[in-house]
Amino acid sequence: MKIKRFLLIGFAIMTIGSLLAVSALLNTPARAQVLYFTPTADASGAIYYIVKSGETCDGIALVNNIPVDTLRTLNGLTFDQCRFLQVGQKLLLGTVPTAVITAGPSPTPTSILPTPEPVRGTGTICIFLFDDVNGNAMAEEEEVTGTGLAGGQVSVNHQGGEYANIGTTLGNGEAVCFEDIPEGSYAISIAIPEGYNPTSSQNVIVQLKAGDTSHINFSAQVSGHTRAQQQEKAESGSILIAVFGALIVLAGVGVGFYARYILRKH
């Protein structure tokens, strides 16, 4: 009876160890591939790509996630020119979206006074920071309708010195808004949260009119270093589980050999 008990214990330990090892191997993520980040916008808001050796319009359009016809139209290229691009040639991929102004009601005029003062109204500026998953700096519907990136530090400054404020972007899908601020020209800037790289310009000038609501989108993409750390952490955990499972398998094998040894002895 003792021998059978040893055999059953050894078989159970081997089974548990095998299941742990197989589970760890199945959950081990694939090796991180080389990450490609599309170019960021320049001061004018244009996004350019520099052609490398052997590249064609089809390949450039594929890696930058834009239709090849759009790439040809933006750069006035024929089919033959797309096949024989020059190394170092600059190709326009697109432009950073400008602020969208929602027109509001016109300010109510005041009666003429002996010493009239200029009518000054107020408006609203709303800022949204989205996760630019494909890194093309374009506010696509699935990106701007998501949860947004929290932790971006926003600064709003009236260029005439009449107003200044700061805020933090939200991660609940809502924009951070500055309401009832004087009309005029504003400098909007944003600091991207740690672990992300900006894919759009971080400074925008907005002309706010009385009664208007100005919506400004900024974009950022998770940095390659942060993604690599996440990958490494996941791989380390899976390797430890696999090693632990292998040790349990070996323990089960040892128990089985010990049971066979006792069986032969008796």
C-alpha positions in Angstrom: 0.0 0.0 0.0 2.9 2.4 0.8 4.4 1.8 -2.6 1.1 2.5 -4.4 0.7 5.7 -2.3 4.2 6.9 -3.4 3.4 6.2 -7.0 0.2 8.1 -6.8 1.9 11.1 -5.1 4.7 11.1 -7.7 2.2 11.0 -10.6 0.1 13.9 -9.1 3.2 16.1 -8.6 4.4 15.4 -12.2 0.9 16.3 -13.5 0.7 19.6 -11.6 4.3 20.6 -12.7 3.6 19.8 -16.3 0.4 21.9 -16.3 2.3 24.9 -14.7 5.1 24.7 -17.3 2.8 24.4 -20.3 0.6 27.3 -18.9 3.7 29.5 -18.5 5.0 28.7 -22.0 1.6 29.5 -23.6 1.3 32.8 -21.7 4.8 33.9 -22.6 4.4 37.0 -24.9 6.1 37.1 -28.2 9.4 38.9 -28.5 8.9 42.6 -28.9 9.3 43.6 -32.5 11.1 46.7 -33.6 8.9 49.6 -33.0 8.3 52.2 -35.7 7.2 55.7 -34.8 6.0 58.1 -37.5 7.6 61.6 -37.7 6.2 64.3 -35.5 4.9 67.6 -36.9 7.2 70.5 -37.6 6.6 74.1 -36.5 4.2 74.7 -39.3 2.1 71.6 -38.4 3.3 69.6 -41.5 4.3 65.9 -41.0 7.2 64.8 -43.4 8.8 61.5 -44.0 12.4 61.2 -45.2 12.8 58.5 -47.9 15.4 55.7 -47.3 17.2 53.5 -49.7 15.0 51.1 -51.7 11.7 52.5 -50.4 8.6 53.0 -52.6 5.3 54.8 -52.1 3.5 51.5 -51.3 5.9 50.7 -48.4 5.9 54.2 -47.0 2.1 54.4 -47.0 1.9 51.0 -45.3 4.2 51.8 -42.4 2.6 55.2 -41.9 -0.9 53.9 -42.1 -2.2 56.2 -44.8 -3.7 55.3 -48.2 -1.1 55.2 -51.0 -3.4 57.4 -53.2 -3.4 60.1 -50.5 0.4 60.0 -50.3 0.7 60.4 -54.1 -1.9 63.2 -54.1 -0.2 65.1 -51.3 3.1 65.0 -53.1 2.0 65.2 -56.7 3.7 61.9 -57.6 3.0 59.7 -60.6 3.1 55.8 -60.5 6.6 55.8 -62.0 7.9 58.5 -59.6 6.6 56.4 -56.7 8.7 53.4 -57.9 12.0 55.5 -58.1 12.0 57.7 -55.1 15.3 59.5 -54.2 17.1 58.8 -50.9 16.6 61.8 -48.6 13.5 63.0 -50.5 10.8 64.6 -48.2 7.3 63.3 -48.5 4.3 65.1 -46.9 2.2 62.7 -44.8 -0.4 65.2 -43.5 -0.8 68.1 -41.2 -1.7 68.5 -37.5 -5.4 69.3 -37.1 -6.1 72.9 -36.2 -8.4 74.1 -33.4 -12.1 73.7 -34.1 -14.1 76.8 -33.3 -17.8 76.4 -32.4 -19.5 79.7 -33.1 -21.7 81.0 -30.3 -24.2 83.8 -30.0 -23.0 87.3 -30.8 -22.5 89.5 -27.8 -25.5 91.7 -27.0 -24.7 95.3 -28.0 -25.0 98.0 -25.4 -26.7 101.3 -25.8 -24.6 104.3 -26.9 -23.2 106.1 -23.9 -21.5 109.5 -23.8 -18.2 107.8 -23.1 -18.6 104.3 -24.7 -16.4 101.5 -23.5 -15.5 98.6 -25.8 -17.7 95.5 -25.4 -15.7 92.6 -24.1 -17.2 89.1 -23.9 -16.0 85.7 -22.7 -15.6 82.2 -24.2 -14.5 78.7 -23.4 -11.4 76.7 -24.3 -11.5 72.9 -24.0 -8.4 70.7 -24.3 -8.2 67.0 -24.9 -5.1 64.7 -24.9 -5.6 61.5 -26.8 -3.6 58.3 -27.1 -2.2 58.4 -30.7 -2.0 54.6 -31.1 -0.7 54.6 -34.7 1.5 57.7 -34.2 0.3 59.7 -37.2 -0.7 62.8 -35.2 -4.1 62.7 -36.8 -7.2 62.8 -34.6 -9.0 59.7 -35.8 -12.5 58.9 -34.6 -11.5 55.8 -32.6 -8.7 57.7 -30.8 -10.5 61.0 -29.9 -13.7 59.1 -28.7 -11.7 57.0 -26.3 -10.9 57.6 -22.6 -8.1 60.1 -23.3 -4.7 60.4 -21.5 -4.7 61.6 -18.0 -1.9 63.6 -16.4 -1.0 66.1 -19.2 -0.2 69.5 -17.7 -2.0 72.2 -19.6 -1.2 76.0 -19.5 -3.6 78.7 -20.9 -2.2 82.2 -21.1 -3.9 85.3 -22.6 -1.3 87.1 -24.8 -2.4 90.4 -23.4 -1.9 89.3 -19.8 -5.6 89.4 -18.9 -5.9 85.7 -18.0 -3.6 82.7 -17.0 -4.5 79.3 -15.7 -3.3 75.7 -15.6 -5.0 72.3 -15.6 -4.5 68.6 -16.0 -6.0 66.4 -18.7 -8.5 63.7 -17.8 -8.6 60.0 -18.5 -12.4 59.6 -18.5 -13.1 60.7 -22.1 -13.8 64.3 -21.1 -11.9 67.4 -22.1 -10.5 69.8 -19.5 -12.3 73.2 -20.1 -11.6 76.8 -19.0 -14.9 78.6 -19.0 -15.9 82.3 -18.9 -12.4 83.6 -19.9 -11.9 86.9 -21.7 -11.9 86.9 -25.5 -8.6 87.4 -27.3 -5.5 85.5 -28.4 -4.3 82.6 -26.2 -1.1 80.6 -26.1 -2.0 77.0 -25.2 0.8 74.6 -24.2 0.9 71.0 -22.8 3.5 68.8 -21.0 3.1 65.1 -22.0 2.7 62.6 -19.1 5.8 60.5 -18.3 6.2 57.3 -20.4 4.7 59.0 -23.5 6.2 60.9 -26.5 4.3 63.8 -28.2 3.2 63.2 -31.7 1.8 66.7 -32.3 3.0 70.2 -31.6 2.9 71.0 -27.9 2.2 74.7 -28.4 -0.9 76.3 -30.1 -2.1 79.8 -30.6 -5.9 80.2 -30.4 -8.0 83.3 -31.2 -11.0 83.1 -28.9 -14.1 85.2 -29.7 -16.9 86.1 -27.3 -19.4 83.3 -26.9 -17.3 80.7 -28.7 -16.0 77.3 -27.5 -12.6 76.4 -28.9 -11.7 72.7 -28.8 -7.9 71.8 -29.1 -6.6 68.2 -29.4 -3.1 67.2 -28.5 -1.7 63.7 -29.1 0.9 61.4 -27.5 2.1 57.8 -28.0 3.5 55.4 -25.4 7.3 55.5 -25.5 9.3 52.5 -26.8 11.2 52.3 -23.4 8.0 52.0 -21.5 6.6 49.4 -23.9 9.9 47.4 -23.6 9.7 47.5 -19.8 6.1 46.1 -19.8 7.2 43.4 -22.2 10.2 42.4 -20.0 8.1 42.3 -16.9 5.6 40.0 -18.5 8.3 37.7 -19.9 10.1 37.5 -16.5 6.9 36.4 -14.7 6.2 33.7 -17.3 9.8 32.3 -17.1 9.5 32.1 -13.3 6.3 30.1 -13.5 7.9 27.8 -16.1 10.9 27.1 -13.9 8.7 26.4 -10.9 6.6 24.0 -12.9 9.8 22.2 -14.2 11.0 21.8 -10.6 7.7 20.3 -9.6 8.0 17.8 -12.5 11.4 16.8 -11.4 10.2 16.3 -7.8 7.4 14.1 -9.1 9.9 12.0 -11.2 12.1 11.6 -8.0 9.2 10.4 -6.0 8.4 7.9 -8.7 11.9 6.5 -8.9 11.9 6.2 -5.1 8.7 4.2 -5.2 10.1 1.9 -7.8 13.3 1.4 -5.7 11.2 0.4 -2.6 9.1 -1.9 -4.8 12.1 -3.8 -6.1 13.7 -4.0 -2.6 10.6 -5.8 -1.3 
